[in-house]
Amino acid sequence: IIGKATGRPVYDLLGGRVQEGLRSYTYLYPDDGDAYDPLDGPNLYSDPDLAAEAAVRAVDQGFTAVKFDPAGPYTVFDGRQPSLERLDLSERYTRAVREAVGNRADLLFGTHGQFTPSGALRLARRLEAYDPLWFEEPVPADDLEGMARVAAGTTIPVATGERLTTVSEFAAVLRAGAASILQPDLGRSGGILQGKKIAAIAEVHQALLAPHCYCGPVVAAANIALAACTPNFLVLESIDRFDGFHADLLKTPIRWEDGMVIPSTEPGLGAVLDEDVARAHPYEGGELHLEAGGEPMPFDEGLA
């Protein structure tokens, strides 16, 4: 609001733009349909060959980093030990993506706190040969001591933050040595000013910022404003190329070119929600994003 009132981009009000373009990454997506479809057969997250094809498509579009999460569902009973089947799939999956893209893209291995520290380290040892840029939330997000054990026991940088909500929580991560890449989601971590504080304390600890995004293009625009004025920015989460429905929701779509997001020079966030489009597409589902399963994971996941 202040940016619009003064006619200046938000990043100018937070110290000024230091990033001309923002490197972005995408999750792997199929050509069409759902990544987990079919649930009872080969899909993008259970078939290494399909994953490799999707990674090549993303890199050919211009992405220089791709993210994937073949480590399995998460439940209210986690952390747990990964099964041998899941360890094998995760290793084959990561190897297939690395062989497909070579050194054209970084690999971002996502988990959602599924494992115990020892289980996460067993998985990390399988992945180290393929040099992922990060191992995301390998243990439950509130287990900072356990996450620090993982960070100290693997060569893969540990990333965390999408479930953290305060500057103090991020400070505790850094003091514990639990992660070297922070992923605040501005939709739940207090907004842009709090994000600037998180970035500043990360810089003191030689940690990097990789803003998380699952709330759509308005939060994405806030992430972009923060990243543009952050010296220790690493990479930005994109929802594909911010095209399709996410472009329709904004009167001026987010500018994405050759793997980079170009910060808007318009006042404020540079993003204006098209409320007519939003009203025409009300959410009618009953599920929340990132709902944990209510039953313990069986030892035999039926992956063979």
Secondary structure, DSSP 8 states (H G I E B T S, - for coil): -HHHHHT-BHHHHTT----SSEEEEEE---SSS-TT-STTS--TTT-HHHHHHHHHHHHHHT-SEEEE--S---BTT--B---HHHHHHHHHHHHHHHHHHTTSSEEEEE--S-B-HHHHHHHHHHHGGG--SEEE--S-TT-HHHHHHHHHH-SS-EEE-TT--SHHHHHHHHHHT--SEE---TTTTT-HHHHHHHHHHHHHTT-EE-----S-HHHHHHHHHHHHT-TTB--EE-STTS-THHHHTBSS---EETTEE----SSBTS--B-HHHHHTS-------TT--BSS---S--S--
